[in-house]
Amino acid sequence: MSPTDHCMRPVFSSKVVPVILITDVAHAEPMALALLAGGIDVMEVTLRHPAGIAAIETIAQRVPHMQVGAGTVRHPDDIARVQSAGARFALSPGFSEPLIEAALDAQLPFIPGVMTPGELLRAQAHGFSLVKLFPAEQAGGVGMVKALRGPFADMHLCPTGGVTPANIQAYLREPNVAMVGGSWLTPADAVASGDWARVTLLAKQAVALAAG
């Protein structure tokens, strides 16, 4: 398979990708439903906790309208694990040649992470036109996004890391930003108390900001 064969992108309508740490699988289904009710049809469930894989499987099986993806994918064998669980795409905070090869072989839509122009070049050489800029704020924020657009006008970014309601519109105004990732939509206290109405409200607010 040539690198250009893998130009698949995850398909969802939301410009805001919730970055979610699930520590209790029981939270997976109601959280997915709460986000859908707020107008967000995508979830990045990270592998930062052992419950992540089971949470992805639960969402894939019980909430089919939610486009569930796996985040913090760092090892080649993670690709097979998340794909078997039902993940429709995967994201990484960075990338390595073995990780990209595993994603290519699995034909799983994959968004590699980059932070520098050199990494952007490497991702582009593998056929990727959408990458995750991480950590976005620490990398230079909107200023970095603007600077990268000059030499990489054909590359699209998903800034993640430090994106908040206060700066989401500044990011999304940039023509090379396809979407943003953020962790504020599922606050730990709301999840712990089962306050799914609050999650829905935050999702609605994020959708409104992204549209504005």
PyMOL CGO cylinders between C-alpha atoms (Angstrom):
from pymol import cmd
from pymol.cgo import CYLINDER

trace = [
    CYLINDER, 0.00, 0.00, 0.00, 1.40, 3.38, -0.94, 0.3, 1, 1, 1, 1, 1, 1,
    CYLINDER, 1.40, 3.38, -0.94, 1.19, 6.31, 1.50, 0.3, 1, 1, 1, 1, 1, 1,
    CYLINDER, 1.19, 6.31, 1.50, -1.23, 8.17, -0.75, 0.3, 1, 1, 1, 1, 1, 1,
    CYLINDER, -1.23, 8.17, -0.75, -3.72, 5.32, -0.43, 0.3, 1, 1, 1, 1, 1, 1,
    CYLINDER, -3.72, 5.32, -0.43, -4.34, 6.45, 3.15, 0.3, 1, 1, 1, 1, 1, 1,
    CYLINDER, -4.34, 6.45, 3.15, -6.02, 9.82, 2.74, 0.3, 1, 1, 1, 1, 1, 1,
    CYLINDER, -6.02, 9.82, 2.74, -9.12, 8.64, 4.59, 0.3, 1, 1, 1, 1, 1, 1,
    CYLINDER, -9.12, 8.64, 4.59, -10.42, 11.04, 7.19, 0.3, 1, 1, 1, 1, 1, 1,
    CYLINDER, -10.42, 11.04, 7.19, -12.90, 10.42, 9.95, 0.3, 1, 1, 1, 1, 1, 1,
    CYLINDER, -12.90, 10.42, 9.95, -16.37, 11.60, 8.95, 0.3, 1, 1, 1, 1, 1, 1,
    CYLINDER, -16.37, 11.60, 8.95, -18.35, 13.69, 11.42, 0.3, 1, 1, 1, 1, 1, 1,
    CYLINDER, -18.35, 13.69, 11.42, -20.05, 17.07, 11.36, 0.3, 1, 1, 1, 1, 1, 1,
    CYLINDER, -20.05, 17.07, 11.36, -18.79, 18.60, 14.59, 0.3, 1, 1, 1, 1, 1, 1,
    CYLINDER, -18.79, 18.60, 14.59, -15.93, 21.12, 14.51, 0.3, 1, 1, 1, 1, 1, 1,
    CYLINDER, -15.93, 21.12, 14.51, -15.29, 20.37, 18.19, 0.3, 1, 1, 1, 1, 1, 1,
    CYLINDER, -15.29, 20.37, 18.19, -13.84, 17.02, 19.19, 0.3, 1, 1, 1, 1, 1, 1,
    CYLINDER, -13.84, 17.02, 19.19, -14.25, 16.27, 22.90, 0.3, 1, 1, 1, 1, 1, 1,
    CYLINDER, -14.25, 16.27, 22.90, -11.08, 14.71, 24.32, 0.3, 1, 1, 1, 1, 1, 1,
    CYLINDER, -11.08, 14.71, 24.32, -12.31, 12.38, 27.03, 0.3, 1, 1, 1, 1, 1, 1,
    CYLINDER, -12.31, 12.38, 27.03, -10.79, 10.34, 29.82, 0.3, 1, 1, 1, 1, 1, 1,
    CYLINDER, -10.79, 10.34, 29.82, -13.26, 7.65, 30.89, 0.3, 1, 1, 1, 1, 1, 1,
    CYLINDER, -13.26, 7.65, 30.89, -12.38, 5.82, 34.10, 0.3, 1, 1, 1, 1, 1, 1,
    CYLINDER, -12.38, 5.82, 34.10, -15.73, 4.05, 34.57, 0.3, 1, 1, 1, 1, 1, 1,
    CYLINDER, -15.73, 4.05, 34.57, -17.27, 2.19, 31.64, 0.3, 1, 1, 1, 1, 1, 1,
    CYLINDER, -17.27, 2.19, 31.64, -20.73, 2.89, 33.06, 0.3, 1, 1, 1, 1, 1, 1,
    CYLINDER, -20.73, 2.89, 33.06, -20.24, 6.54, 32.09, 0.3, 1, 1, 1, 1, 1, 1,
    CYLINDER, -20.24, 6.54, 32.09, -19.61, 5.80, 28.42, 0.3, 1, 1, 1, 1, 1, 1,
    CYLINDER, -19.61, 5.80, 28.42, -23.16, 5.42, 27.11, 0.3, 1, 1, 1, 1, 1, 1,
    CYLINDER, -23.16, 5.42, 27.11, -24.83, 8.32, 28.98, 0.3, 1, 1, 1, 1, 1, 1,
    CYLINDER, -24.83, 8.32, 28.98, -21.91, 10.59, 28.11, 0.3, 1, 1, 1, 1, 1, 1,
    CYLINDER, -21.91, 10.59, 28.11, -22.22, 9.76, 24.42, 0.3, 1, 1, 1, 1, 1, 1,
    CYLINDER, -22.22, 9.76, 24.42, -25.95, 10.39, 24.51, 0.3, 1, 1, 1, 1, 1, 1,
    CYLINDER, -25.95, 10.39, 24.51, -25.46, 13.70, 26.35, 0.3, 1, 1, 1, 1, 1, 1,
    CYLINDER, -25.46, 13.70, 26.35, -22.98, 14.93, 23.74, 0.3, 1, 1, 1, 1, 1, 1,
    CYLINDER, -22.98, 14.93, 23.74, -25.27, 13.88, 20.90, 0.3, 1, 1, 1, 1, 1, 1,
    CYLINDER, -25.27, 13.88, 20.90, -28.14, 15.77, 22.53, 0.3, 1, 1, 1, 1, 1, 1,
    CYLINDER, -28.14, 15.77, 22.53, -25.91, 18.85, 22.52, 0.3, 1, 1, 1, 1, 1, 1,
    CYLINDER, -25.91, 18.85, 22.52, -25.14, 18.54, 18.81, 0.3, 1, 1, 1, 1, 1, 1,
    CYLINDER, -25.14, 18.54, 18.81, -21.72, 16.89, 18.95, 0.3, 1, 1, 1, 1, 1, 1,
    CYLINDER, -21.72, 16.89, 18.95, -21.42, 13.62, 17.03, 0.3, 1, 1, 1, 1, 1, 1,
    CYLINDER, -21.42, 13.62, 17.03, -17.79, 12.71, 17.76, 0.3, 1, 1, 1, 1, 1, 1,
    CYLINDER, -17.79, 12.71, 17.76, -15.83, 11.55, 20.81, 0.3, 1, 1, 1, 1, 1, 1,
    CYLINDER, -15.83, 11.55, 20.81, -12.12, 10.98, 21.26, 0.3, 1, 1, 1, 1, 1, 1,
    CYLINDER, -12.12, 10.98, 21.26, -11.87, 8.45, 24.07, 0.3, 1, 1, 1, 1, 1, 1,
    CYLINDER, -11.87, 8.45, 24.07, -8.26, 8.38, 25.20, 0.3, 1, 1, 1, 1, 1, 1,
    CYLINDER, -8.26, 8.38, 25.20, -6.30, 5.30, 26.16, 0.3, 1, 1, 1, 1, 1, 1,
    CYLINDER, -6.30, 5.30, 26.16, -4.93, 7.00, 29.24, 0.3, 1, 1, 1, 1, 1, 1,
    CYLINDER, -4.93, 7.00, 29.24, -6.97, 4.67, 31.47, 0.3, 1, 1, 1, 1, 1, 1,
    CYLINDER, -6.97, 4.67, 31.47, -7.53, 0.91, 31.19, 0.3, 1, 1, 1, 1, 1, 1,
    CYLINDER, -7.53, 0.91, 31.19, -11.28, 1.53, 30.85, 0.3, 1, 1, 1, 1, 1, 1,
    CYLINDER, -11.28, 1.53, 30.85, -10.74, 3.29, 27.52, 0.3, 1, 1, 1, 1, 1, 1,
    CYLINDER, -10.74, 3.29, 27.52, -11.01, 0.25, 25.27, 0.3, 1, 1, 1, 1, 1, 1,
    CYLINDER, -11.01, 0.25, 25.27, -14.16, -1.06, 26.97, 0.3, 1, 1, 1, 1, 1, 1,
    CYLINDER, -14.16, -1.06, 26.97, -15.68, 2.44, 26.83, 0.3, 1, 1, 1, 1, 1, 1,
    CYLINDER, -15.68, 2.44, 26.83, -15.06, 2.62, 23.08, 0.3, 1, 1, 1, 1, 1, 1,
    CYLINDER, -15.06, 2.62, 23.08, -16.66, -0.79, 22.63, 0.3, 1, 1, 1, 1, 1, 1,
    CYLINDER, -16.66, -0.79, 22.63, -19.70, 0.23, 24.67, 0.3, 1, 1, 1, 1, 1, 1,
    CYLINDER, -19.70, 0.23, 24.67, -20.24, 3.42, 22.69, 0.3, 1, 1, 1, 1, 1, 1,
    CYLINDER, -20.24, 3.42, 22.69, -19.73, 1.68, 19.35, 0.3, 1, 1, 1, 1, 1, 1,
    CYLINDER, -19.73, 1.68, 19.35, -22.32, -0.97, 20.21, 0.3, 1, 1, 1, 1, 1, 1,
    CYLINDER, -22.32, -0.97, 20.21, -24.94, 1.08, 22.06, 0.3, 1, 1, 1, 1, 1, 1,
    CYLINDER, -24.94, 1.08, 22.06, -24.71, 4.55, 20.50, 0.3, 1, 1, 1, 1, 1, 1,
    CYLINDER, -24.71, 4.55, 20.50, -24.13, 3.89, 16.79, 0.3, 1, 1, 1, 1, 1, 1,
    CYLINDER, -24.13, 3.89, 16.79, -24.82, 7.49, 15.76, 0.3, 1, 1, 1, 1, 1, 1,
    CYLINDER, -24.82, 7.49, 15.76, -21.77, 8.63, 17.73, 0.3, 1, 1, 1, 1, 1, 1,
    CYLINDER, -21.77, 8.63, 17.73, -18.52, 8.63, 15.78, 0.3, 1, 1, 1, 1, 1, 1,
    CYLINDER, -18.52, 8.63, 15.78, -16.24, 7.23, 18.47, 0.3, 1, 1, 1, 1, 1, 1,
    CYLINDER, -16.24, 7.23, 18.47, -12.50, 7.41, 18.03, 0.3, 1, 1, 1, 1, 1, 1,
    CYLINDER, -12.50, 7.41, 18.03, -9.51, 6.41, 20.10, 0.3, 1, 1, 1, 1, 1, 1,
    CYLINDER, -9.51, 6.41, 20.10, -7.02, 8.98, 21.37, 0.3, 1, 1, 1, 1, 1, 1,
    CYLINDER, -7.02, 8.98, 21.37, -3.55, 8.72, 22.90, 0.3, 1, 1, 1, 1, 1, 1,
    CYLINDER, -3.55, 8.72, 22.90, -2.76, 5.90, 20.47, 0.3, 1, 1, 1, 1, 1, 1,
    CYLINDER, -2.76, 5.90, 20.47, 1.00, 5.49, 20.78, 0.3, 1, 1, 1, 1, 1, 1,
    CYLINDER, 1.00, 5.49, 20.78, 1.88, 1.87, 19.97, 0.3, 1, 1, 1, 1, 1, 1,
    CYLINDER, 1.88, 1.87, 19.97, 1.32, -0.14, 16.78, 0.3, 1, 1, 1, 1, 1, 1,
    CYLINDER, 1.32, -0.14, 16.78, -0.68, -2.80, 18.62, 0.3, 1, 1, 1, 1, 1, 1,
    CYLINDER, -0.68, -2.80, 18.62, -3.05, -0.09, 19.87, 0.3, 1, 1, 1, 1, 1, 1,
    CYLINDER, -3.05, -0.09, 19.87, -4.40, 0.19, 16.32, 0.3, 1, 1, 1, 1, 1, 1,
    CYLINDER, -4.40, 0.19, 16.32, -5.68, -3.39, 16.25, 0.3, 1, 1, 1, 1, 1, 1,
    CYLINDER, -5.68, -3.39, 16.25, -7.07, -3.09, 19.76, 0.3, 1, 1, 1, 1, 1, 1,
    CYLINDER, -7.07, -3.09, 19.76, -9.10, 0.05, 19.14, 0.3, 1, 1, 1, 1, 1, 1,
    CYLINDER, -9.10, 0.05, 19.14, -10.29, -1.12, 15.73, 0.3, 1, 1, 1, 1, 1, 1,
    CYLINDER, -10.29, -1.12, 15.73, -11.53, -4.39, 17.25, 0.3, 1, 1, 1, 1, 1, 1,
    CYLINDER, -11.53, -4.39, 17.25, -13.35, -2.38, 19.92, 0.3, 1, 1, 1, 1, 1, 1,
    CYLINDER, -13.35, -2.38, 19.92, -15.21, -0.44, 17.23, 0.3, 1, 1, 1, 1, 1, 1,
    CYLINDER, -15.21, -0.44, 17.23, -13.25, 2.81, 17.00, 0.3, 1, 1, 1, 1, 1, 1,
    CYLINDER, -13.25, 2.81, 17.00, -13.94, 4.54, 13.70, 0.3, 1, 1, 1, 1, 1, 1,
    CYLINDER, -13.94, 4.54, 13.70, -10.71, 6.50, 13.75, 0.3, 1, 1, 1, 1, 1, 1,
    CYLINDER, -10.71, 6.50, 13.75, -7.63, 7.02, 15.88, 0.3, 1, 1, 1, 1, 1, 1,
    CYLINDER, -7.63, 7.02, 15.88, -5.49, 9.97, 16.93, 0.3, 1, 1, 1, 1, 1, 1,
    CYLINDER, -5.49, 9.97, 16.93, -2.04, 10.17, 18.42, 0.3, 1, 1, 1, 1, 1, 1,
    CYLINDER, -2.04, 10.17, 18.42, -0.16, 12.89, 20.30, 0.3, 1, 1, 1, 1, 1, 1,
    CYLINDER, -0.16, 12.89, 20.30, 2.74, 12.16, 17.93, 0.3, 1, 1, 1, 1, 1, 1,
    CYLINDER, 2.74, 12.16, 17.93, 3.69, 9.46, 15.47, 0.3, 1, 1, 1, 1, 1, 1,
    CYLINDER, 3.69, 9.46, 15.47, 6.30, 6.90, 14.60, 0.3, 1, 1, 1, 1, 1, 1,
    CYLINDER, 6.30, 6.90, 14.60, 6.93, 4.92, 11.44, 0.3, 1, 1, 1, 1, 1, 1,
    CYLINDER, 6.93, 4.92, 11.44, 5.66, 1.63, 12.97, 0.3, 1, 1, 1, 1, 1, 1,
    CYLINDER, 5.66, 1.63, 12.97, 2.50, 3.37, 14.23, 0.3, 1, 1, 1, 1, 1, 1,
    CYLINDER, 2.50, 3.37, 14.23, 1.74, 4.85, 10.81, 0.3, 1, 1, 1, 1, 1, 1,
    CYLINDER, 1.74, 4.85, 10.81, 2.40, 1.51, 9.13, 0.3, 1, 1, 1, 1, 1, 1,
    CYLINDER, 2.40, 1.51, 9.13, -0.05, -0.20, 11.49, 0.3, 1, 1, 1, 1, 1, 1,
    CYLINDER, -0.05, -0.20, 11.49, -2.73, 2.39, 10.70, 0.3, 1, 1, 1, 1, 1, 1,
    CYLINDER, -2.73, 2.39, 10.70, -2.10, 2.05, 6.97, 0.3, 1, 1, 1, 1, 1, 1,
    CYLINDER, -2.10, 2.05, 6.97, -2.30, -1.74, 7.12, 0.3, 1, 1, 1, 1, 1, 1,
    CYLINDER, -2.30, -1.74, 7.12, -5.54, -1.59, 9.11, 0.3, 1, 1, 1, 1, 1, 1,
    CYLINDER, -5.54, -1.59, 9.11, -6.99, 1.11, 6.81, 0.3, 1, 1, 1, 1, 1, 1,
    CYLINDER, -6.99, 1.11, 6.81, -8.18, 2.87, 9.95, 0.3, 1, 1, 1, 1, 1, 1,
    CYLINDER, -8.18, 2.87, 9.95, -8.59, 6.65, 9.55, 0.3, 1, 1, 1, 1, 1, 1,
    CYLINDER, -8.59, 6.65, 9.55, -5.71, 8.08, 11.55, 0.3, 1, 1, 1, 1, 1, 1,
    CYLINDER, -5.71, 8.08, 11.55, -4.74, 11.61, 12.62, 0.3, 1, 1, 1, 1, 1, 1,
    CYLINDER, -4.74, 11.61, 12.62, -1.06, 11.75, 13.58, 0.3, 1, 1, 1, 1, 1, 1,
    CYLINDER, -1.06, 11.75, 13.58, 0.20, 14.32, 16.05, 0.3, 1, 1, 1, 1, 1, 1,
    CYLINDER, 0.20, 14.32, 16.05, 2.76, 16.97, 15.11, 0.3, 1, 1, 1, 1, 1, 1,
    CYLINDER, 2.76, 16.97, 15.11, 4.37, 19.97, 16.75, 0.3, 1, 1, 1, 1, 1, 1,
    CYLINDER, 4.37, 19.97, 16.75, 7.06, 21.09, 14.31, 0.3, 1, 1, 1, 1, 1, 1,
    CYLINDER, 7.06, 21.09, 14.31, 7.37, 21.82, 10.58, 0.3, 1, 1, 1, 1, 1, 1,
    CYLINDER, 7.37, 21.82, 10.58, 9.66, 18.80, 10.24, 0.3, 1, 1, 1, 1, 1, 1,
    CYLINDER, 9.66, 18.80, 10.24, 6.98, 16.52, 11.66, 0.3, 1, 1, 1, 1, 1, 1,
    CYLINDER, 6.98, 16.52, 11.66, 4.43, 18.08, 9.31, 0.3, 1, 1, 1, 1, 1, 1,
    CYLINDER, 4.43, 18.08, 9.31, 6.69, 17.22, 6.38, 0.3, 1, 1, 1, 1, 1, 1,
    CYLINDER, 6.69, 17.22, 6.38, 7.03, 13.63, 7.57, 0.3, 1, 1, 1, 1, 1, 1,
    CYLINDER, 7.03, 13.63, 7.57, 3.26, 13.25, 7.98, 0.3, 1, 1, 1, 1, 1, 1,
    CYLINDER, 3.26, 13.25, 7.98, 2.67, 14.76, 4.55, 0.3, 1, 1, 1, 1, 1, 1,
    CYLINDER, 2.67, 14.76, 4.55, 5.19, 12.36, 3.02, 0.3, 1, 1, 1, 1, 1, 1,
    CYLINDER, 5.19, 12.36, 3.02, 3.06, 9.50, 4.31, 0.3, 1, 1, 1, 1, 1, 1,
    CYLINDER, 3.06, 9.50, 4.31, -0.04, 10.87, 2.59, 0.3, 1, 1, 1, 1, 1, 1,
    CYLINDER, -0.04, 10.87, 2.59, -1.68, 12.63, 5.52, 0.3, 1, 1, 1, 1, 1, 1,
    CYLINDER, -1.68, 12.63, 5.52, -3.33, 16.01, 4.95, 0.3, 1, 1, 1, 1, 1, 1,
    CYLINDER, -3.33, 16.01, 4.95, -4.99, 16.27, 8.38, 0.3, 1, 1, 1, 1, 1, 1,
    CYLINDER, -4.99, 16.27, 8.38, -2.83, 16.28, 11.50, 0.3, 1, 1, 1, 1, 1, 1,
    CYLINDER, -2.83, 16.28, 11.50, -3.27, 16.98, 15.19, 0.3, 1, 1, 1, 1, 1, 1,
    CYLINDER, -3.27, 16.98, 15.19, -1.27, 20.02, 16.38, 0.3, 1, 1, 1, 1, 1, 1,
    CYLINDER, -1.27, 20.02, 16.38, -0.37, 19.05, 19.94, 0.3, 1, 1, 1, 1, 1, 1,
    CYLINDER, -0.37, 19.05, 19.94, 0.06, 20.59, 22.40, 0.3, 1, 1, 1, 1, 1, 1,
    CYLINDER, 0.06, 20.59, 22.40, -1.37, 23.53, 20.49, 0.3, 1, 1, 1, 1, 1, 1,
    CYLINDER, -1.37, 23.53, 20.49, -1.07, 26.36, 23.02, 0.3, 1, 1, 1, 1, 1, 1,
    CYLINDER, -1.07, 26.36, 23.02, 2.40, 25.33, 24.13, 0.3, 1, 1, 1, 1, 1, 1,
    CYLINDER, 2.40, 25.33, 24.13, 3.46, 25.10, 20.47, 0.3, 1, 1, 1, 1, 1, 1,
    CYLINDER, 3.46, 25.10, 20.47, 2.53, 28.74, 19.91, 0.3, 1, 1, 1, 1, 1, 1,
    CYLINDER, 2.53, 28.74, 19.91, -1.26, 28.72, 19.76, 0.3, 1, 1, 1, 1, 1, 1,
    CYLINDER, -1.26, 28.72, 19.76, -3.04, 30.62, 17.01, 0.3, 1, 1, 1, 1, 1, 1,
    CYLINDER, -3.04, 30.62, 17.01, 0.22, 32.33, 16.10, 0.3, 1, 1, 1, 1, 1, 1,
    CYLINDER, 0.22, 32.33, 16.10, 1.76, 28.94, 15.30, 0.3, 1, 1, 1, 1, 1, 1,
    CYLINDER, 1.76, 28.94, 15.30, -1.28, 27.98, 13.23, 0.3, 1, 1, 1, 1, 1, 1,
    CYLINDER, -1.28, 27.98, 13.23, -0.91, 31.19, 11.21, 0.3, 1, 1, 1, 1, 1, 1,
    CYLINDER, -0.91, 31.19, 11.21, 2.81, 30.63, 10.71, 0.3, 1, 1, 1, 1, 1, 1,
    CYLINDER, 2.81, 30.63, 10.71, 2.35, 27.06, 9.50, 0.3, 1, 1, 1, 1, 1, 1,
    CYLINDER, 2.35, 27.06, 9.50, -0.24, 28.06, 6.93, 0.3, 1, 1, 1, 1, 1, 1,
    CYLINDER, -0.24, 28.06, 6.93, 2.37, 29.81, 4.76, 0.3, 1, 1, 1, 1, 1, 1,
    CYLINDER, 2.37, 29.81, 4.76, 4.55, 26.81, 3.88, 0.3, 1, 1, 1, 1, 1, 1,
    CYLINDER, 4.55, 26.81, 3.88, 1.81, 24.24, 4.54, 0.3, 1, 1, 1, 1, 1, 1,
    CYLINDER, 1.81, 24.24, 4.54, -1.32, 25.77, 3.02, 0.3, 1, 1, 1, 1, 1, 1,
    CYLINDER, -1.32, 25.77, 3.02, -2.39, 22.30, 1.85, 0.3, 1, 1, 1, 1, 1, 1,
    CYLINDER, -2.39, 22.30, 1.85, -2.27, 20.79, 5.35, 0.3, 1, 1, 1, 1, 1, 1,
    CYLINDER, -2.27, 20.79, 5.35, -5.20, 20.93, 7.76, 0.3, 1, 1, 1, 1, 1, 1,
    CYLINDER, -5.20, 20.93, 7.76, -4.84, 21.02, 11.51, 0.3, 1, 1, 1, 1, 1, 1,
    CYLINDER, -4.84, 21.02, 11.51, -6.77, 19.85, 14.54, 0.3, 1, 1, 1, 1, 1, 1,
    CYLINDER, -6.77, 19.85, 14.54, -5.28, 21.97, 17.35, 0.3, 1, 1, 1, 1, 1, 1,
    CYLINDER, -5.28, 21.97, 17.35, -5.57, 20.19, 20.71, 0.3, 1, 1, 1, 1, 1, 1,
    CYLINDER, -5.57, 20.19, 20.71, -4.10, 21.08, 24.06, 0.3, 1, 1, 1, 1, 1, 1,
    CYLINDER, -4.10, 21.08, 24.06, -5.08, 24.33, 25.74, 0.3, 1, 1, 1, 1, 1, 1,
    CYLINDER, -5.08, 24.33, 25.74, -8.10, 24.93, 23.52, 0.3, 1, 1, 1, 1, 1, 1,
    CYLINDER, -8.10, 24.93, 23.52, -10.93, 26.49, 25.57, 0.3, 1, 1, 1, 1, 1, 1,
    CYLINDER, -10.93, 26.49, 25.57, -14.20, 28.35, 25.02, 0.3, 1, 1, 1, 1, 1, 1,
    CYLINDER, -14.20, 28.35, 25.02, -12.15, 31.54, 25.24, 0.3, 1, 1, 1, 1, 1, 1,
    CYLINDER, -12.15, 31.54, 25.24, -9.95, 30.78, 22.22, 0.3, 1, 1, 1, 1, 1, 1,
    CYLINDER, -9.95, 30.78, 22.22, -11.92, 28.26, 20.16, 0.3, 1, 1, 1, 1, 1, 1,
    CYLINDER, -11.92, 28.26, 20.16, -13.24, 30.87, 17.74, 0.3, 1, 1, 1, 1, 1, 1,
    CYLINDER, -13.24, 30.87, 17.74, -9.76, 32.30, 17.14, 0.3, 1, 1, 1, 1, 1, 1,
    CYLINDER, -9.76, 32.30, 17.14, -8.55, 28.84, 16.14, 0.3, 1, 1, 1, 1, 1, 1,
    CYLINDER, -8.55, 28.84, 16.14, -11.53, 28.01, 13.95, 0.3, 1, 1, 1, 1, 1, 1,
    CYLINDER, -11.53, 28.01, 13.95, -11.26, 31.30, 12.08, 0.3, 1, 1, 1, 1, 1, 1,
    CYLINDER, -11.26, 31.30, 12.08, -7.97, 30.11, 10.61, 0.3, 1, 1, 1, 1, 1, 1,
    CYLINDER, -7.97, 30.11, 10.61, -8.52, 28.54, 7.17, 0.3, 1, 1, 1, 1, 1, 1,
    CYLINDER, -8.52, 28.54, 7.17, -6.09, 25.69, 7.84, 0.3, 1, 1, 1, 1, 1, 1,
    CYLINDER, -6.09, 25.69, 7.84, -7.95, 24.57, 10.99, 0.3, 1, 1, 1, 1, 1, 1,
    CYLINDER, -7.95, 24.57, 10.99, -10.41, 21.77, 10.23, 0.3, 1, 1, 1, 1, 1, 1,
    CYLINDER, -10.41, 21.77, 10.23, -11.54, 21.22, 13.84, 0.3, 1, 1, 1, 1, 1, 1,
    CYLINDER, -11.54, 21.22, 13.84, -10.31, 21.59, 17.41, 0.3, 1, 1, 1, 1, 1, 1,
    CYLINDER, -10.31, 21.59, 17.41, -9.99, 19.15, 20.29, 0.3, 1, 1, 1, 1, 1, 1,
    CYLINDER, -9.99, 19.15, 20.29, -10.86, 20.05, 23.86, 0.3, 1, 1, 1, 1, 1, 1,
    CYLINDER, -10.86, 20.05, 23.86, -11.37, 18.48, 27.25, 0.3, 1, 1, 1, 1, 1, 1,
    CYLINDER, -11.37, 18.48, 27.25, -13.67, 21.04, 28.84, 0.3, 1, 1, 1, 1, 1, 1,
    CYLINDER, -13.67, 21.04, 28.84, -16.93, 19.47, 27.60, 0.3, 1, 1, 1, 1, 1, 1,
    CYLINDER, -16.93, 19.47, 27.60, -16.91, 16.59, 30.09, 0.3, 1, 1, 1, 1, 1, 1,
    CYLINDER, -16.91, 16.59, 30.09, -15.82, 18.05, 33.47, 0.3, 1, 1, 1, 1, 1, 1,
    CYLINDER, -15.82, 18.05, 33.47, -14.75, 15.43, 35.99, 0.3, 1, 1, 1, 1, 1, 1,
    CYLINDER, -14.75, 15.43, 35.99, -17.20, 16.63, 38.64, 0.3, 1, 1, 1, 1, 1, 1,
    CYLINDER, -17.20, 16.63, 38.64, -20.15, 16.53, 36.23, 0.3, 1, 1, 1, 1, 1, 1,
    CYLINDER, -20.15, 16.53, 36.23, -19.22, 13.03, 35.08, 0.3, 1, 1, 1, 1, 1, 1,
    CYLINDER, -19.22, 13.03, 35.08, -18.73, 11.78, 38.64, 0.3, 1, 1, 1, 1, 1, 1,
    CYLINDER, -18.73, 11.78, 38.64, -22.15, 13.08, 39.70, 0.3, 1, 1, 1, 1, 1, 1,
    CYLINDER, -22.15, 13.08, 39.70, -23.92, 11.95, 36.53, 0.3, 1, 1, 1, 1, 1, 1,
    CYLINDER, -23.92, 11.95, 36.53, -24.82, 15.51, 35.60, 0.3, 1, 1, 1, 1, 1, 1,
    CYLINDER, -24.82, 15.51, 35.60, -25.36, 14.72, 31.93, 0.3, 1, 1, 1, 1, 1, 1,
    CYLINDER, -25.36, 14.72, 31.93, -27.54, 17.79, 31.46, 0.3, 1, 1, 1, 1, 1, 1,
    CYLINDER, -27.54, 17.79, 31.46, -24.46, 19.91, 32.14, 0.3, 1, 1, 1, 1, 1, 1,
    CYLINDER, -24.46, 19.91, 32.14, -22.48, 17.97, 29.52, 0.3, 1, 1, 1, 1, 1, 1,
    CYLINDER, -22.48, 17.97, 29.52, -25.29, 18.58, 27.02, 0.3, 1, 1, 1, 1, 1, 1,
    CYLINDER, -25.29, 18.58, 27.02, -25.30, 22.29, 27.86, 0.3, 1, 1, 1, 1, 1, 1,
    CYLINDER, -25.30, 22.29, 27.86, -21.53, 22.54, 27.40, 0.3, 1, 1, 1, 1, 1, 1,
    CYLINDER, -21.53, 22.54, 27.40, -21.84, 20.72, 24.08, 0.3, 1, 1, 1, 1, 1, 1,
    CYLINDER, -21.84, 20.72, 24.08, -24.53, 23.15, 22.89, 0.3, 1, 1, 1, 1, 1, 1,
    CYLINDER, -24.53, 23.15, 22.89, -22.38, 26.09, 23.92, 0.3, 1, 1, 1, 1, 1, 1,
    CYLINDER, -22.38, 26.09, 23.92, -19.37, 24.66, 22.07, 0.3, 1, 1, 1, 1, 1, 1,
    CYLINDER, -19.37, 24.66, 22.07, -21.44, 24.11, 18.92, 0.3, 1, 1, 1, 1, 1, 1,
    CYLINDER, -21.44, 24.11, 18.92, -22.69, 27.71, 19.09, 0.3, 1, 1, 1, 1, 1, 1,
    CYLINDER, -22.69, 27.71, 19.09, -19.14, 29.03, 19.51, 0.3, 1, 1, 1, 1, 1, 1,
    CYLINDER, -19.14, 29.03, 19.51, -17.90, 26.93, 16.60, 0.3, 1, 1, 1, 1, 1, 1,
    CYLINDER, -17.90, 26.93, 16.60, -20.72, 28.25, 14.41, 0.3, 1, 1, 1, 1, 1, 1,
    CYLINDER, -20.72, 28.25, 14.41, -20.02, 31.86, 15.37, 0.3, 1, 1, 1, 1, 1, 1,
]
cmd.load_cgo(trace, "trace")
